[in-house]
Amino acid sequence: MNASARAIAIALPISLATIIGVVSQAQTTVNTAVKGEITIWGWKDPLSALKLVDDSFGKAFPNVTLKYVQKSAPDTYQGLKLAVSAGSGAPDVVLLEDSNLAQFVGLGALADVTDRTQPYLKKMNAYKWNAATLKGRVYSMPWDSGPVAMYYRRDVFQKAGVDINSIKTWNDYLSAAKVIKAKTGVKMLPLAKARNDARFFETLLWQQGIGYTDRSGAVILDKDPRASLALGLIANLYKDDLTADFENWTDPWYKTMSDGQIATLPMASWMGGFLKGWIAPKTAGQWGVVPLPTFSGSRARASNDGGSHLAILESSKNKEAAWAYIEYHLGRPESQLTMYKAADLFPSLESTYSDPIFNEPDAFFGGQKSRQVFAEAVRTVSNATVYTPDYAEINGLVSIEIQKLALGKQSVSATLGNAAKSVRDRTRRK
């Protein structure tokens, strides 16, 4: 989890300029020089989205054969670790969530694509490169981002007589939550206690531009007052019984959304697709989206949760074909928009935001141009240090302490102090 080995830069038999030129003119140019079979690992929905671009890619690169291996996300990561450890069996290309990316960068498992990604550094959301970079070298290409906004139930707010536009700050949010609960009996958001996963806490940290550590790697949970602001908000939500105590990604959690048992969901852009597709499709027209409320003394109304990259394995024998695949699928607005329209995977490629789809009213969100909210938010997401190489371990340790807070066993300051100590003890960070 905390390994520091680096990948070795790869030599390119085909020049960068040649590959970029071919891909940027893919609709009119056929490249027969890049050839071979590449294997791509990932899980169902993202792979289905990637396949939507494959016909076009096949015309541009007719001598490249694609082989997809579908696994669950946990099985993808476990299989990748085993293959890297064994020195064989790894794919050419792998899908990696931002939260897991830095781990594999640190393990030295991924090919150095610094030179290949240079043309895209300023075209992608700037914060997306953080987890992909180690000591100035880049090891993956951003795909989708997870800008966070606040989904809200129009019907619940109307019944409570609360104007969503009156919520400018998190203090306003708390006040509105009390009114909504008193008048409708509806809780403000689902937020587990004994099963809390710290994701909302991370969202609030990221909104303020910080993570569990600073850029030097030192733990700041018990040192930075912004961490106290984030956890203090959560503590107040618990104290006033404004949360629905259901574990994320369980049937009771889904039911809070489909049955109107919660008023808001501060979550990422990808949640919209889940609401429409399978969690609450019958609630069309009852939802809206607004930017996050602000903390006192801050104007930041954006955060991030999740997102993914595609990376080439250092062990790949066909890096040229692997890069052609990645660049064609992620570096072209046409490809990114095809996948976004079909799978709601919010593109990191900023040139896509001028597409008319971002100005289209969305019936599910009451005719609101909801995509604009996320397009505006993603441009202001800070480059916070949340997804470190040992992120999973840190997240687990912090979750335990937040659960104690939620159950009334310790204060905000004790929670942050205990979490910081656990992280330092286990990760040997300062």
VOTI-69145 format. One record per residue (C-alpha): residue number from 1; residue in one letter; x, y, z. Coordinates in steps of 0.001 Angstrom, whole numbers. Last residue first. Example, Ala and Ser with C-alpha at 12.3 -4.5 7.8 and 13.67 -1.06 7.14 Angstrom:
<sites>
{site 2,'S',{13670,-1060,7140}}
{site 1,'A',{12300,-4500,7800}}
</sites>
This chain:
<sites>
{site 430,'K',{4468,12669,10500}}
{site 429,'R',{3601,9594,8466}}
{site 428,'R',{4559,6157,9708}}
{site 427,'T',{1474,4681,7993}}
{site 426,'R',{-42,2810,10937}}
{site 425,'D',{1038,5033,13808}}
{site 424,'R',{541,8289,11930}}
{site 423,'V',{-2899,7244,10710}}
{site 422,'S',{-3974,6073,14155}}
{site 421,'K',{-2731,9294,15754}}
{site 420,'A',{-4566,11460,13230}}
{site 419,'A',{-7790,9520,13719}}
{site 418,'N',{-7521,9790,17498}}
{site 417,'G',{-6961,13528,17341}}
{site 416,'L',{-9712,14086,14791}}
{site 415,'T',{-12212,12079,16794}}
{site 414,'A',{-11128,13644,20067}}
{site 413,'S',{-11613,17134,18620}}
{site 412,'V',{-15049,16267,17238}}
{site 411,'S',{-16142,14642,20500}}
{site 410,'Q',{-16320,10970,21427}}
{site 409,'K',{-18722,8074,22058}}
{site 408,'G',{-21889,9656,20677}}
{site 407,'L',{-22559,6947,18090}}
{site 406,'A',{-21703,9302,15236}}
{site 405,'L',{-18420,10237,16894}}
{site 404,'K',{-17467,6575,17278}}
{site 403,'Q',{-18331,5998,13615}}
{site 402,'I',{-16133,8948,12707}}
{site 401,'E',{-13228,7218,14472}}
{site 400,'I',{-13649,3965,12555}}
{site 399,'S',{-14032,5823,9254}}
{site 398,'V',{-10702,7594,9833}}
{site 397,'L',{-8831,4289,10035}}
{site 396,'G',{-10536,2870,6953}}
{site 395,'N',{-9938,6022,4904}}
{site 394,'I',{-6266,5976,5875}}
{site 393,'E',{-5859,2374,4735}}
{site 392,'A',{-7655,2964,1449}}
{site 391,'Y',{-5718,6179,789}}
{site 390,'D',{-2269,4617,1161}}
{site 389,'P',{-1040,5810,-2246}}
{site 388,'T',{-2750,9199,-1613}}
{site 387,'Y',{-6205,10101,-2896}}
{site 386,'V',{-7176,13022,-644}}
{site 385,'T',{-4421,15535,-1360}}
{site 384,'A',{-6515,18432,-2679}}
{site 383,'N',{-6084,19976,-6133}}
{site 382,'S',{-9126,22231,-5854}}
{site 381,'V',{-12328,21798,-7836}}
{site 380,'T',{-13062,25104,-9620}}
{site 379,'R',{-13499,23917,-13200}}
{site 378,'V',{-15532,20931,-12017}}
{site 377,'A',{-18237,23142,-10520}}
{site 376,'E',{-19133,24994,-13703}}
{site 375,'A',{-19487,21791,-15716}}
{site 374,'F',{-21371,20196,-12797}}
{site 373,'V',{-24004,22917,-12625}}
{site 372,'Q',{-24175,23099,-16431}}
{site 371,'R',{-25150,19429,-16555}}
{site 370,'S',{-28344,20276,-14670}}
{site 369,'K',{-29952,22376,-17375}}
{site 368,'Q',{-33177,22102,-15391}}
{site 367,'G',{-36260,20587,-17010}}
{site 366,'G',{-37478,19177,-13711}}
{site 365,'F',{-34304,17232,-13011}}
{site 364,'F',{-35488,14059,-14725}}
{site 363,'A',{-36612,16175,-17662}}
{site 362,'D',{-33081,17389,-18324}}
{site 361,'P',{-32904,20662,-20244}}
{site 360,'E',{-30063,20691,-22795}}
{site 359,'N',{-27312,23239,-22356}}
{site 358,'F',{-24543,20750,-21528}}
{site 357,'I',{-25648,18574,-24444}}
{site 356,'P',{-24887,21475,-26796}}
{site 355,'D',{-21130,20724,-26581}}
{site 354,'S',{-19015,23515,-25108}}
{site 353,'Y',{-18170,21347,-22099}}
{site 352,'T',{-16382,18784,-24274}}
{site 351,'S',{-13280,20977,-24513}}
{site 350,'E',{-12741,20338,-20799}}
{site 349,'L',{-11651,16710,-21098}}
{site 348,'S',{-12363,15303,-17625}}
{site 347,'P',{-15611,13906,-18989}}
{site 346,'F',{-18563,13156,-16674}}
{site 345,'L',{-19458,9486,-17098}}
{site 344,'D',{-23219,9683,-17679}}
{site 343,'A',{-23245,6305,-19493}}
{site 342,'A',{-24634,6974,-22964}}
{site 341,'K',{-24239,10718,-23349}}
{site 340,'Y',{-20941,10667,-21488}}
{site 339,'M',{-19515,7801,-23555}}
{site 338,'T',{-20257,9462,-26875}}
{site 337,'L',{-19103,12790,-25459}}
{site 336,'Q',{-15702,11353,-24510}}
{site 335,'S',{-15238,9816,-27937}}
{site 334,'E',{-16171,12937,-29863}}
{site 333,'P',{-14096,15159,-27556}}
{site 332,'R',{-11005,13083,-28431}}
{site 331,'G',{-8302,12431,-25809}}
{site 330,'L',{-10088,9699,-23849}}
{site 329,'H',{-11002,6944,-26341}}
{site 328,'Y',{-8458,7741,-29040}}
{site 327,'E',{-5701,8499,-26545}}
{site 326,'I',{-6266,5326,-24593}}
{site 325,'Y',{-6419,3053,-27635}}
{site 324,'A',{-3389,4645,-29320}}
{site 323,'W',{-1567,4325,-25995}}
{site 322,'A',{-2259,595,-25809}}
{site 321,'A',{-1279,124,-29448}}
{site 320,'E',{2061,1815,-28791}}
{site 319,'K',{2518,47,-25446}}
{site 318,'N',{2429,-3420,-26954}}
{site 317,'K',{4530,-5669,-24745}}
{site 316,'S',{2783,-4458,-21584}}
{site 315,'S',{4774,-5027,-18375}}
{site 314,'E',{4747,-1332,-17457}}
{site 313,'L',{960,-1539,-17491}}
{site 312,'I',{-811,1190,-19430}}
{site 311,'A',{-3299,3338,-17538}}
{site 310,'L',{-6890,4487,-17962}}
{site 309,'H',{-8231,6932,-15388}}
{site 308,'S',{-11240,7263,-13085}}
{site 307,'G',{-13508,9555,-11097}}
{site 306,'G',{-14376,9512,-7412}}
{site 305,'D',{-15725,12307,-5255}}
{site 304,'N',{-14855,15908,-5979}}
{site 303,'S',{-15678,19285,-4453}}
{site 302,'A',{-17251,22566,-5505}}
{site 301,'R',{-18862,25548,-3787}}
{site 300,'A',{-15675,27302,-2631}}
{site 299,'R',{-16406,30857,-1551}}
{site 298,'S',{-14890,30513,1898}}
{site 297,'G',{-15024,32495,5144}}
{site 296,'S',{-17764,30355,6637}}
{site 295,'F',{-18227,27155,4678}}
{site 294,'T',{-20118,27213,1417}}
{site 293,'P',{-23247,25415,243}}
{site 292,'L',{-22694,22972,-2630}}
{site 291,'P',{-23864,23988,-6094}}
{site 290,'V',{-27491,23247,-7035}}
{site 289,'V',{-29271,20253,-8588}}
{site 288,'G',{-33005,19466,-8866}}
{site 287,'W',{-35142,16390,-8341}}
{site 286,'Q',{-38889,15703,-8494}}
{site 285,'G',{-39181,15705,-12277}}
{site 284,'A',{-38382,12018,-12601}}
{site 283,'T',{-39009,10136,-9338}}
{site 282,'K',{-39956,6874,-11060}}
{site 281,'P',{-36331,6228,-12068}}
{site 280,'A',{-35183,6101,-8413}}
{site 279,'I',{-32221,3772,-7970}}
{site 278,'W',{-31974,2169,-11398}}
{site 277,'G',{-31231,4485,-14287}}
{site 276,'K',{-32262,7976,-13361}}
{site 275,'L',{-30860,7958,-9842}}
{site 274,'F',{-27741,6081,-10937}}
{site 273,'G',{-27104,8512,-13792}}
{site 272,'G',{-27444,11452,-11445}}
{site 271,'M',{-25057,9867,-8969}}
{site 270,'W',{-22239,10140,-11521}}
{site 269,'S',{-22150,13904,-11022}}
{site 268,'A',{-20928,13546,-7447}}
{site 267,'M',{-22844,13731,-4196}}
{site 266,'P',{-24467,16075,-1683}}
{site 265,'L',{-27837,14265,-1617}}
{site 264,'T',{-30766,16274,-301}}
{site 263,'A',{-34308,15997,1131}}
{site 262,'I',{-34410,12386,2316}}
{site 261,'Q',{-37308,9963,2693}}
{site 260,'G',{-38684,10715,-780}}
{site 259,'D',{-39505,7106,-1566}}
{site 258,'S',{-36940,6492,-4326}}
{site 257,'M',{-34170,8287,-2490}}
{site 256,'T',{-34612,6812,983}}
{site 255,'K',{-35245,3457,-699}}
{site 254,'Y',{-31761,3365,-2179}}
{site 253,'W',{-30268,3572,1321}}
{site 252,'P',{-32609,820,2562}}
{site 251,'D',{-31471,-1382,-366}}
{site 250,'T',{-27753,-905,358}}
{site 249,'W',{-25163,1197,-1459}}
{site 248,'N',{-24372,3489,1476}}
{site 247,'E',{-25343,2325,4962}}
{site 246,'F',{-28532,3785,6361}}
{site 245,'D',{-28963,6112,9340}}
{site 244,'A',{-31126,8877,7871}}
{site 243,'T',{-29669,12190,9024}}
{site 242,'L',{-31148,15270,10730}}
{site 241,'D',{-31145,13907,14262}}
{site 240,'D',{-30000,17216,15767}}
{site 239,'K',{-26752,15775,17111}}
{site 238,'Y',{-26045,13791,13928}}
{site 237,'L',{-26261,16811,11643}}
{site 236,'N',{-24288,18824,14180}}
{site 235,'A',{-21499,16218,14216}}
{site 234,'I',{-21331,16223,10410}}
{site 233,'L',{-20922,19994,10361}}
{site 232,'G',{-18251,19782,13064}}
{site 231,'L',{-16410,17170,10999}}
{site 230,'A',{-15964,19587,8115}}
{site 229,'L',{-15239,22646,10242}}
{site 228,'S',{-12757,20677,12356}}
{site 227,'A',{-10934,19545,9206}}
{site 226,'R',{-10801,23176,8120}}
{site 225,'P',{-9073,24038,11389}}
{site 224,'D',{-5927,22202,10177}}
{site 223,'K',{-3866,20530,12904}}
{site 222,'D',{-5675,17396,14083}}
{site 221,'L',{-6460,16097,10598}}
{site 220,'I',{-3184,17431,9180}}
{site 219,'V',{-1118,14269,8609}}
{site 218,'A',{2195,15052,6920}}
{site 217,'G',{2618,13848,3319}}
{site 216,'S',{4527,16884,2063}}
{site 215,'R',{1455,17978,116}}
{site 214,'D',{-665,18056,3272}}
{site 213,'T',{-2437,15001,4619}}
{site 212,'Y',{-6008,13821,5183}}
{site 211,'G',{-7164,16075,2372}}
{site 210,'I',{-7399,19816,1863}}
{site 209,'G',{-8866,22357,-542}}
{site 208,'Q',{-11981,23347,1399}}
{site 207,'Q',{-14306,21383,-857}}
{site 206,'W',{-11871,18486,-570}}
{site 205,'L',{-12366,18341,3191}}
{site 204,'L',{-16153,18423,2846}}
{site 203,'T',{-16112,15651,243}}
{site 202,'E',{-13755,13626,2434}}
{site 201,'F',{-16196,13897,5337}}
{site 200,'F',{-18979,12763,3017}}
{site 199,'R',{-16877,9715,2065}}
{site 198,'A',{-16025,8834,5671}}
{site 197,'D',{-17471,5285,5292}}
{site 196,'N',{-20050,5474,8086}}
{site 195,'R',{-21326,2027,9010}}
{site 194,'A',{-22008,2624,12721}}
{site 193,'K',{-23488,6029,11855}}
{site 192,'A',{-24722,6161,8272}}
{site 191,'L',{-25551,9426,6528}}
{site 190,'P',{-28642,9711,4339}}
{site 189,'L',{-29543,13373,3922}}
{site 188,'M',{-31887,16063,5274}}
{site 187,'K',{-34323,13801,7117}}
{site 186,'V',{-38019,14022,6209}}
{site 185,'G',{-40601,14484,8993}}
{site 184,'T',{-42391,17012,6787}}
{site 183,'K',{-42726,20249,8767}}
{site 182,'A',{-40256,19683,11597}}
{site 181,'K',{-37745,17757,9469}}
{site 180,'I',{-37817,20363,6722}}
{site 179,'V',{-37421,23199,9211}}
{site 178,'K',{-34471,21520,10947}}
{site 177,'A',{-32767,20746,7634}}
{site 176,'A',{-33222,24341,6493}}
{site 175,'S',{-31281,25568,9530}}
{site 174,'L',{-28522,23043,8950}}
{site 173,'Y',{-28243,24014,5278}}
{site 172,'D',{-28150,27702,6153}}
{site 171,'N',{-25200,26908,8412}}
{site 170,'W',{-23671,25038,5477}}
{site 169,'T',{-23877,28284,3520}}
{site 168,'K',{-25957,29623,620}}
{site 167,'I',{-29250,27827,1238}}
{site 166,'S',{-31934,30415,453}}
{site 165,'N',{-31913,29278,-3184}}
{site 164,'I',{-33506,25981,-2134}}
{site 163,'D',{-36556,27928,-920}}
{site 162,'V',{-38119,26118,2052}}
{site 161,'G',{-41907,25830,2320}}
{site 160,'A',{-41691,22328,3780}}
{site 159,'K',{-43926,20871,1069}}
{site 158,'Q',{-41964,22732,-1609}}
{site 157,'F',{-38629,21492,-244}}
{site 156,'V',{-39908,17914,-211}}
{site 155,'D',{-41325,18129,-3734}}
{site 154,'R',{-38166,19647,-5202}}
{site 153,'R',{-35992,16878,-3768}}
{site 152,'Y',{-32370,18003,-3764}}
{site 151,'Y',{-29110,17027,-5473}}
{site 150,'M',{-26185,19025,-4124}}
{site 149,'A',{-23025,19294,-6209}}
{site 148,'V',{-19869,17201,-6429}}
{site 147,'P',{-17542,16985,-9429}}
{site 146,'G',{-16523,13361,-10008}}
{site 145,'S',{-14284,13334,-13070}}
{site 144,'D',{-14107,10898,-15966}}
{site 143,'W',{-11191,9753,-18086}}
{site 142,'P',{-7782,10985,-16958}}
{site 141,'M',{-4681,9446,-18591}}
{site 140,'S',{-2137,7508,-16522}}
{site 139,'Y',{1440,7374,-15217}}
{site 138,'V',{2770,10956,-15184}}
{site 137,'R',{6263,11873,-13947}}
{site 136,'G',{6990,14936,-11785}}
{site 135,'K',{7994,12975,-8703}}
{site 134,'L',{4854,10856,-8912}}
{site 133,'T',{1800,11904,-10903}}
{site 132,'A',{-1482,10134,-11624}}
{site 131,'A',{-3042,11006,-8247}}
{site 130,'N',{-2534,14711,-8934}}
{site 129,'W',{-3341,14767,-12659}}
{site 128,'K',{-7099,15023,-12129}}
{site 127,'Y',{-6738,18331,-10273}}
{site 126,'A',{-6140,20225,-13518}}
{site 125,'N',{-9350,19139,-15248}}
{site 124,'M',{-8060,18072,-18669}}
{site 123,'K',{-6967,20237,-21596}}
{site 122,'K',{-3998,21826,-19847}}
{site 121,'L',{-2095,18579,-19343}}
{site 120,'Y',{-3399,17063,-22583}}
{site 119,'P',{-561,17758,-25019}}
{site 118,'Q',{1962,16500,-22416}}
{site 117,'T',{229,13131,-21997}}
{site 116,'R',{2522,11172,-24298}}
{site 115,'D',{5689,12636,-22817}}
{site 114,'T',{4695,11716,-19274}}
{site 113,'V',{3326,8269,-20112}}
{site 112,'D',{5448,6284,-17623}}
{site 111,'A',{4115,2739,-17593}}
{site 110,'L',{2273,1500,-14529}}
{site 109,'A',{3209,-1106,-11928}}
{site 108,'G',{5809,955,-10064}}
{site 107,'L',{4017,260,-6781}}
{site 106,'G',{3578,3978,-6153}}
{site 105,'V',{1599,4440,-9366}}
{site 104,'F',{-479,1443,-8338}}
{site 103,'Q',{-1412,3014,-5003}}
{site 102,'A',{-1905,6428,-6590}}
{site 101,'L',{-4656,5007,-8817}}
{site 100,'N',{-6886,3441,-6183}}
{site 99,'S',{-8950,6488,-5177}}
{site 98,'D',{-8727,7852,-8722}}
{site 97,'E',{-10485,4741,-9999}}
{site 96,'L',{-8362,2578,-12248}}
{site 95,'L',{-9253,1028,-15618}}
{site 94,'V',{-6440,-1127,-16933}}
{site 93,'V',{-4584,-1347,-20241}}
{site 92,'D',{-2037,-3955,-21361}}
{site 91,'P',{-3354,-6580,-18977}}
{site 90,'A',{-1301,-8324,-16257}}
{site 89,'G',{-696,-12074,-16402}}
{site 88,'S',{2985,-12061,-15542}}
{site 87,'G',{5477,-10678,-13026}}
{site 86,'A',{3938,-12584,-10141}}
{site 85,'S',{3615,-9470,-7956}}
{site 84,'V',{2215,-7422,-10838}}
{site 83,'A',{-251,-10182,-11680}}
{site 82,'L',{-1354,-10570,-8062}}
{site 81,'K',{-1823,-6838,-7594}}
{site 80,'L',{-3751,-6599,-10861}}
{site 79,'G',{-6032,-9462,-9893}}
{site 78,'Q',{-6809,-7795,-6576}}
{site 77,'Y',{-7518,-4472,-8232}}
{site 76,'T',{-9735,-5941,-10943}}
{site 75,'D',{-11430,-8251,-8444}}
{site 74,'P',{-12378,-5267,-6267}}
{site 73,'A',{-13745,-3396,-9338}}
{site 72,'S',{-15724,-6407,-10563}}
{site 71,'K',{-14185,-8152,-13549}}
{site 70,'Q',{-14637,-7857,-17309}}
{site 69,'V',{-11728,-8821,-19542}}
{site 68,'Y',{-11825,-6994,-22873}}
{site 67,'K',{-9734,-8023,-25852}}
{site 66,'L',{-9067,-5446,-28551}}
{site 65,'T',{-7304,-6046,-31834}}
{site 64,'V',{-5202,-3311,-33443}}
{site 63,'N',{-4535,-3654,-37166}}
{site 62,'P',{-7512,-1566,-38281}}
{site 61,'F',{-6456,1502,-36285}}
{site 60,'A',{-8656,4373,-37532}}
{site 59,'K',{-11502,2105,-38588}}
{site 58,'G',{-11209,56,-35405}}
{site 57,'F',{-11308,3207,-33284}}
{site 56,'S',{-14621,4204,-34855}}
{site 55,'D',{-16100,786,-34147}}
{site 54,'D',{-14557,792,-30661}}
{site 53,'V',{-16127,4003,-29370}}
{site 52,'L',{-19217,2372,-27845}}
{site 51,'K',{-16926,-298,-26394}}
{site 50,'L',{-15567,2218,-23905}}
{site 49,'A',{-19050,2736,-22444}}
{site 48,'S',{-19624,-983,-21980}}
{site 47,'L',{-16226,-1203,-20298}}
{site 46,'P',{-17255,1567,-17890}}
{site 45,'D',{-20501,-274,-17024}}
{site 44,'K',{-19100,-3775,-16546}}
{site 43,'W',{-15788,-3580,-14728}}
{site 42,'G',{-12245,-3170,-15971}}
{site 41,'W',{-9357,-4876,-17710}}
{site 40,'I',{-8209,-4172,-21283}}
{site 39,'T',{-6094,-6622,-23296}}
{site 38,'I',{-4206,-5422,-26356}}
{site 37,'E',{-3691,-7262,-29628}}
{site 36,'G',{-1223,-6069,-32268}}
{site 35,'K',{-718,-3191,-34673}}
{site 34,'V',{297,421,-35031}}
{site 33,'A',{1628,883,-38563}}
{site 32,'T',{-1787,553,-40204}}
{site 31,'N',{-2967,4009,-39254}}
{site 30,'V',{-6021,5204,-41181}}
{site 29,'T',{-6592,8928,-41507}}
{site 28,'T',{-9862,10780,-42118}}
{site 27,'Q',{-11840,10233,-38918}}
{site 26,'A',{-8709,9644,-36883}}
{site 25,'Q',{-7239,13060,-37618}}
{site 24,'S',{-6355,13798,-33991}}
{site 23,'V',{-5346,10171,-33591}}
{site 22,'V',{-2882,10161,-36471}}
{site 21,'G',{-1250,13425,-35571}}
{site 20,'I',{-874,12443,-31936}}
{site 19,'I',{752,9140,-32899}}
{site 18,'T',{3178,10765,-35347}}
{site 17,'A',{4074,13580,-32965}}
{site 16,'L',{4843,11126,-30191}}
{site 15,'S',{7297,9266,-32390}}
{site 14,'I',{6936,5530,-32930}}
{site 13,'P',{9651,3390,-31393}}
{site 12,'L',{8803,4952,-28035}}
{site 11,'A',{11069,4129,-25120}}
{site 10,'I',{9315,3615,-21793}}
{site 9,'A',{10090,5488,-18597}}
{site 8,'I',{10733,3195,-15641}}
{site 7,'A',{7959,2849,-13071}}
{site 6,'R',{8773,3964,-9561}}
{site 5,'A',{9004,2042,-6306}}
{site 4,'S',{7654,3870,-3274}}
{site 3,'A',{5509,1228,-1591}}
{site 2,'N',{2828,2411,835}}
{site 1,'M',{0,0,0}}
</sites>
